[in-house]
Amino acid sequence: MQAIRFGIDLAKNVFQVHGVDAAGRVVVQRQLRRAQVEKFFAAQPPALIGMEACGSAHHWARTLSALGHDVKLMPPAYVKPYVPRNKNDARDAHGCCEAVSRPDMRFVPIKSVEQQWARALHRTRDLLVRQRTQLANAMRGLLYEMGQTSAKGAAGIETLLRRVEAADEAIPAALLICLVPL
């Protein structure tokens, strides 16, 4: 018997695969190492594959789609009702296999590498902005404890930085050592 529908529980190293035939009978229930996944699905006839939209899901969706499979990503919250009790990897794969067959299931569009790259770029920029703000606020707070104040915004930080670089006498030497790397 050949599986017409698969559910995959993605993981870092060991993936769980659950496959059923046209009658709904389980014909595949096994673990695959990361290096085995592509080989395994290359040997399978085109099938419907369901996965939770989680880390690395878009990569695997693109990879398996390139092999001719119809890959669908689903929000984890929508898969949860189809997972039997006592959650584990095998039951998660079973839940994905069940959920992907439901006509009312909502699917997540598969992102291209370019879409993922653009999102990573925006997230990285947001992270850098947050870190810059945290550093500025930390510096302001530490120097405020020493009686040093500054205006809001980047101009105020520039003033504080000049005081730190000039080793202002009002700032203790031990604090200067902490602030110079910032």
C-alpha positions as semicolon CSV with decimal commas, in nm:
position;residue;x (nm);y (nm);z (nm)
1;M;0,000;0,000;0,000
2;Q;0,117;0,350;-0,078
3;A;0,046;0,652;0,136
4;I;-0,156;0,929;-0,025
5;R;-0,137;1,161;0,276
6;F;0,140;1,230;0,525
7;G;0,174;1,424;0,846
8;I;0,519;1,531;0,959
9;D;0,621;1,650;1,304
10;L;0,926;1,867;1,243
11;A;1,215;1,875;1,487
12;K;1,580;1,968;1,495
13;N;1,720;1,620;1,433
14;V;1,454;1,347;1,438
15;F;1,130;1,391;1,241
16;Q;0,820;1,179;1,292
17;V;0,628;1,075;0,979
18;H;0,273;0,939;0,971
19;G;0,118;0,825;0,642
20;V;-0,220;0,682;0,546
21;D;-0,352;0,517;0,231
22;A;-0,671;0,600;0,040
23;A;-0,879;0,397;0,289
24;G;-0,733;0,589;0,584
25;R;-0,525;0,295;0,708
26;V;-0,186;0,376;0,860
27;V;0,087;0,257;0,622
28;V;0,382;0,464;0,745
29;Q;0,469;0,545;1,102
30;R;0,838;0,606;1,151
31;Q;1,112;0,837;1,261
32;L;1,352;0,992;1,013
33;R;1,677;1,172;1,074
34;R;1,715;1,511;0,908
35;A;1,940;1,367;0,635
36;Q;1,685;1,093;0,554
37;V;1,377;1,311;0,504
38;E;1,445;1,427;0,149
39;K;1,551;1,077;0,035
40;F;1,242;0,921;0,190
41;F;0,998;1,159;0,022
42;A;1,185;1,147;-0,310
43;A;1,104;0,774;-0,317
44;Q;0,732;0,835;-0,247
45;P;0,474;0,907;-0,518
46;P;0,326;1,258;-0,505
47;A;0,113;1,293;-0,193
48;L;-0,054;1,549;0,030
49;I;0,177;1,644;0,318
50;G;0,068;1,838;0,625
51;M;0,300;2,012;0,870
52;E;0,262;2,265;1,146
53;A;0,389;2,611;1,046
54;C;0,682;2,625;1,286
55;G;1,059;2,663;1,271
56;S;1,205;2,532;0,940
57;A;0,856;2,448;0,807
58;H;0,887;2,682;0,509
59;H;1,222;2,529;0,415
60;W;1,081;2,177;0,425
61;A;0,765;2,283;0,243
62;R;0,975;2,423;-0,044
63;T;1,199;2,115;-0,048
64;L;0,914;1,863;-0,052
65;S;0,712;2,069;-0,303
66;A;1,011;2,055;-0,537
67;L;0,983;1,674;-0,520
68;G;0,626;1,695;-0,652
69;H;0,432;1,672;-0,327
70;D;0,140;1,897;-0,234
71;V;0,262;2,048;0,093
72;K;0,030;2,237;0,327
73;L;0,134;2,431;0,635
74;M;-0,115;2,473;0,917
75;P;-0,117;2,695;1,226
76;P;-0,028;2,478;1,530
77;A;-0,342;2,594;1,714
78;Y;-0,556;2,453;1,430
79;V;-0,379;2,116;1,441
80;K;-0,409;2,074;1,818
81;P;-0,773;1,950;1,815
82;Y;-0,666;1,659;1,591
83;V;-0,382;1,543;1,817
84;P;-0,483;1,254;2,045
85;R;-0,424;1,280;2,420
86;N;-0,078;1,246;2,575
87;K;0,103;1,458;2,319
88;N;0,423;1,321;2,168
89;D;0,595;1,343;1,829
90;A;0,414;1,044;1,677
91;R;0,075;1,178;1,785
92;D;0,164;1,524;1,652
93;A;0,245;1,370;1,312
94;H;-0,085;1,180;1,325
95;G;-0,267;1,506;1,409
96;C;-0,103;1,682;1,112
97;C;-0,206;1,398;0,884
98;E;-0,566;1,421;1,004
99;A;-0,585;1,800;1,003
100;V;-0,452;1,842;0,648
101;S;-0,741;1,632;0,514
102;R;-1,010;1,855;0,663
103;P;-1,193;2,071;0,408
104;D;-1,235;2,361;0,651
105;M;-0,867;2,375;0,751
106;R;-0,692;2,710;0,709
107;F;-0,348;2,691;0,559
108;V;-0,045;2,916;0,589
109;P;0,105;3,025;0,255
110;I;0,454;2,887;0,195
111;K;0,707;3,168;0,204
112;S;0,980;3,197;-0,058
113;V;1,343;3,238;0,044
114;E;1,317;3,605;-0,055
115;Q;1,012;3,657;0,168
116;Q;1,187;3,492;0,461
117;W;1,501;3,697;0,397
118;A;1,300;4,022;0,391
119;R;1,130;3,931;0,717
120;A;1,465;3,843;0,875
121;L;1,602;4,179;0,764
122;H;1,311;4,365;0,927
123;R;1,333;4,160;1,246
124;T;1,709;4,218;1,269
125;R;1,662;4,592;1,226
126;D;1,391;4,596;1,493
127;L;1,622;4,405;1,727
128;L;1,906;4,652;1,671
129;V;1,676;4,949;1,734
130;R;1,549;4,791;2,059
131;Q;1,906;4,715;2,172
132;R;2,017;5,071;2,095
133;T;1,725;5,205;2,301
134;Q;1,807;4,968;2,588
135;L;2,171;5,078;2,590
136;A;2,076;5,445;2,578
137;N;1,827;5,403;2,864
138;A;2,078;5,205;3,071
139;M;2,344;5,470;3,019
140;R;2,099;5,749;3,104
141;G;1,990;5,568;3,420
142;L;2,344;5,497;3,540
143;L;2,459;5,852;3,479
144;Y;2,142;5,998;3,632
145;E;2,234;5,818;3,956
146;M;2,558;6,021;3,946
147;G;2,370;6,345;3,894
148;Q;2,432;6,364;3,519
149;T;2,126;6,444;3,308
150;S;2,069;6,482;2,938
151;A;1,802;6,577;2,690
152;K;1,578;6,313;2,535
153;G;1,667;6,146;2,207
154;A;1,990;6,087;2,021
155;A;2,120;6,439;2,091
156;G;2,101;6,376;2,466
157;I;2,290;6,050;2,432
158;E;2,558;6,225;2,226
159;T;2,606;6,469;2,514
160;L;2,643;6,183;2,762
161;L;2,883;5,998;2,531
162;R;3,105;6,306;2,505
163;R;3,115;6,326;2,887
164;V;3,208;5,957;2,910
165;E;3,476;5,986;2,639
166;A;3,619;6,295;2,809
167;A;3,630;6,104;3,140
168;D;3,420;6,368;3,317
169;E;3,534;6,407;3,680
170;A;3,175;6,380;3,806
171;I;3,159;6,019;3,679
172;P;3,342;5,765;3,899
173;A;3,630;5,581;3,727
174;A;3,472;5,241;3,793
175;L;3,154;5,351;3,617
176;L;3,354;5,492;3,325
177;I;3,511;5,148;3,276
178;C;3,159;5,003;3,244
179;L;3,031;5,277;3,014
180;V;3,320;5,301;2,766
181;P;3,232;4,973;2,585
182;L;2,871;5,090;2,546
